[in-house]
Amino acid sequence: MSKHIVVIGLLAVLLGGCVTTSDQPRRKTNPDEARDAYIQLGLGYLQKGETERAKAPLSEALKIDSRSESAHVALALVFQQEGENKSAEKHFRAALASAPNNARILNNYGAFLMEQQRHGEALEYFRKASEDTLYAERSRVFENLGLAYRSLGNTDEARASFERALRLNSRQPLALLELAQMEFEAQNFVPAWNYYLGFTQMAPQSASSLWLGVQLARRFNDHNRAASYALQLRRLYPATPEARALLESESS
């Protein structure tokens, strides 16, 4: 199975409007406007990777509205990025307490659980998120659902989830790569090659994707592509297990 970071989604869509990173939001007389301004400020810092600066405005937002799911999930993402997992989980759960059916929060919490290797728990949150047929990023939820199923060894459900993701959005490189890997493992080389070629048109290569490309290109005697993928793997990822596997394959 290829190693991938589970997709979380854009932070800025938690609230409408532009994200600002001014030192302080303009003073708002309306509490809801003040809360949202603080959240936008915190999100701006988070998007820039300034997690320490993000905490203060997000905490101010919670002082105004302690049940704000947007503030809680933003703080959860801050703590997740910092590796403070207990605090991240606390705020994810607080966000879900306020908005238990919010597909974005369910998906983000599922992604957090996947990082903690809590695949069975993550699966349930992805399932619930996938039930929202109007969620704009539902295809990504099905990608994540596929990853959870693969982690639990359920190949059939994983394949069905990745295929569902592609029916919703054919330009999902993660689903294409995972299906390519699964078909290769099943020795279904023609669909594996087709999925892989689709992936290469949409996303940058990783060590695992390049090694898969080498093996598939060799299967179809595409020597130019095999050599190109091998060169990239050696040059970009020389210390990886995939590079060592390539070296062993060339010396055998």
C-alpha positions in Angstrom: 0.0 0.0 0.0 1.3 3.4 -0.9 2.0 5.9 1.9 -0.2 9.0 1.6 -1.2 11.9 3.9 -4.9 11.8 4.3 -6.5 14.8 2.6 -7.9 17.3 5.1 -9.2 20.1 2.8 -8.9 23.8 2.7 -9.0 25.7 6.0 -10.3 28.9 4.6 -13.7 27.4 3.7 -14.5 27.0 7.4 -15.9 30.6 7.0 -16.8 32.7 4.0 -14.8 35.6 2.9 -11.1 36.4 2.7 -8.6 35.3 5.3 -6.8 38.2 7.0 -3.5 38.2 8.9 -3.5 41.7 10.3 -2.2 41.9 13.8 -5.7 42.5 15.2 -9.1 42.3 13.6 -11.0 45.5 13.4 -13.2 46.1 16.5 -16.6 44.6 15.9 -19.6 45.6 17.9 -21.6 42.5 16.8 -20.4 39.4 18.8 -20.8 37.1 15.8 -18.8 39.4 13.6 -16.1 39.7 16.2 -15.9 35.9 16.6 -15.7 35.4 12.9 -13.0 38.0 12.6 -10.9 36.3 15.2 -11.4 32.9 13.5 -10.3 34.3 10.2 -7.2 35.8 11.8 -6.3 32.5 13.3 -6.9 30.6 10.1 -4.6 33.1 8.3 -1.8 32.3 10.7 -2.5 28.6 10.4 -2.3 28.6 6.7 1.1 30.4 6.9 2.3 27.7 9.3 2.4 30.2 12.3 0.6 27.9 14.7 1.8 29.7 17.9 0.3 33.0 16.6 -2.9 31.3 15.6 -3.9 30.2 19.1 -4.5 33.6 20.6 -7.2 34.8 18.2 -8.9 31.4 18.1 -9.0 31.4 21.9 -10.5 34.9 21.8 -13.2 33.6 19.4 -14.0 30.8 21.9 -14.3 33.4 24.7 -17.0 35.1 22.6 -18.7 31.8 21.6 -17.6 28.7 23.4 -19.6 26.4 21.1 -18.2 27.7 17.8 -17.4 24.6 15.8 -15.3 26.7 13.4 -13.0 27.9 16.2 -12.8 24.5 17.7 -11.9 22.7 14.5 -9.3 25.4 13.6 -7.7 24.9 17.1 -7.8 21.1 16.6 -5.9 21.6 13.3 -3.4 23.9 15.1 -2.7 21.3 17.8 -2.7 18.4 15.2 0.0 20.2 13.3 2.0 20.7 16.5 1.7 17.1 17.5 -0.4 17.9 20.6 -2.8 15.1 20.0 -4.7 15.2 23.2 -5.5 18.9 22.7 -6.3 18.3 19.1 -8.8 15.5 19.9 -10.4 17.6 22.6 -11.2 20.4 20.1 -12.3 18.0 17.4 -14.8 16.4 19.8 -16.0 19.9 20.9 -16.5 20.9 17.3 -18.5 17.7 16.7 -20.6 18.3 19.8 -21.7 21.5 18.3 -22.1 20.2 14.7 -22.4 16.4 14.8 -23.3 16.1 11.2 -20.8 18.5 9.7 -19.1 16.4 6.9 -16.0 18.6 6.9 -15.4 18.2 10.6 -16.2 14.4 10.4 -13.7 14.1 7.6 -11.0 16.1 9.4 -11.4 14.1 12.6 -11.3 10.9 10.6 -8.0 12.1 9.1 -6.6 12.8 12.5 -7.6 9.3 13.7 -5.9 7.8 10.7 -2.7 9.6 11.7 -3.0 8.0 15.1 -3.4 4.5 13.4 -6.9 4.3 14.8 -8.2 3.1 11.5 -11.4 1.4 12.7 -12.6 4.6 14.4 -11.6 6.7 11.4 -13.7 4.5 9.2 -16.9 5.3 11.1 -16.4 9.0 10.8 -15.6 8.8 7.1 -18.7 6.7 6.6 -20.9 9.3 8.3 -19.3 12.1 6.3 -19.9 10.3 3.1 -23.7 10.3 3.8 -23.9 14.0 3.1 -24.7 14.0 -0.6 -24.4 17.8 -0.8 -20.9 18.0 0.7 -18.7 19.7 -1.9 -15.7 17.5 -1.2 -17.5 14.2 -1.0 -15.0 12.6 -3.4 -12.2 13.2 -1.0 -14.2 11.6 1.8 -14.5 8.4 -0.4 -10.8 8.5 -1.0 -10.2 8.6 2.8 -12.8 5.9 3.2 -10.8 3.8 0.8 -7.6 4.4 2.7 -9.2 3.3 5.9 -10.6 0.1 4.3 -7.1 -0.7 2.9 -5.5 -0.2 6.3 -8.0 -2.7 7.7 -7.3 -5.2 4.9 -10.8 -4.9 3.3 -9.7 -4.8 -0.4 -13.2 -5.0 -1.9 -14.6 -2.1 0.0 -11.4 -0.1 -0.6 -11.7 -0.6 -4.3 -15.4 0.4 -4.3 -14.6 3.5 -2.3 -11.9 4.7 -4.6 -14.1 4.0 -7.7 -16.9 6.0 -6.1 -14.5 8.8 -5.5 -13.6 8.8 -9.2 -17.3 8.7 -10.2 -17.8 11.9 -8.2 -14.6 13.5 -9.5 -12.5 11.8 -12.2 -9.5 14.1 -11.3 -8.7 12.5 -8.0 -5.0 11.5 -8.2 -4.9 9.7 -4.9 -7.8 7.4 -5.9 -6.1 6.7 -9.3 -2.8 5.8 -7.6 -4.4 3.6 -5.0 -6.4 1.7 -7.7 -3.2 1.4 -9.8 -1.4 -0.1 -6.8 -4.3 -2.5 -6.0 -4.7 -3.7 -9.6 -0.9 -4.2 -9.8 -1.0 -6.3 -6.6 -3.8 -8.3 -8.1 -1.8 -8.7 -11.3 -4.4 -6.9 -13.4 -1.7 -5.0 -15.2 -3.8 -3.3 -18.0 -6.1 -1.4 -15.6 -3.2 -0.8 -13.3 -1.3 0.9 -16.1 -4.3 3.0 -17.2 -4.9 4.2 -13.7 -1.3 5.0 -13.2 -1.0 7.0 -16.4 -4.0 9.0 -15.3 -2.4 9.7 -12.0 0.9 10.9 -13.7 -1.1 13.6 -15.5 -2.4 15.1 -12.3 0.0 14.9 -9.4 3.8 15.0 -8.6 5.5 11.7 -8.1 6.6 10.2 -4.8 9.1 7.4 -4.2 6.3 4.8 -4.0 4.6 6.0 -7.2 7.8 6.1 -9.1 8.7 2.5 -8.1 5.2 1.4 -9.2 5.7 3.2 -12.5 9.0 1.4 -13.1 7.5 -2.0 -12.5 4.5 -1.3 -14.7 6.5 0.2 -17.5 8.7 -2.9 -17.5 5.6 -5.1 -17.7 4.7 -3.3 -20.9 8.2 -3.1 -22.3 8.0 0.7 -22.2 11.8 1.1 -21.7 11.9 4.8 -22.0 9.3 5.4 -19.3 10.9 2.7 -17.1 14.3 4.4 -17.4 12.8 7.9 -16.8 11.0 6.8 -13.6 14.1 4.9 -12.4 16.2 8.0 -12.9 13.8 10.2 -11.0 13.6 7.7 -8.2 17.4 7.5 -7.8 17.8 11.2 -8.0 14.9 12.4 -5.9 14.6 9.7 -3.3 18.0 7.9 -3.1 17.6 6.8 0.6 14.1 5.2 0.3 13.2 1.6 0.4 11.8 2.0 -3.1 15.3 3.2 -4.3 16.9 0.1 -2.7 14.3 -2.1 -4.3 15.1 -0.6 -7.7 18.8 -1.2 -7.2 18.2 -4.8 -6.2 16.0 -5.3 -9.3 18.7 -3.9 -11.6 21.4 -6.1 -10.1 19.4 -9.4 -10.1 
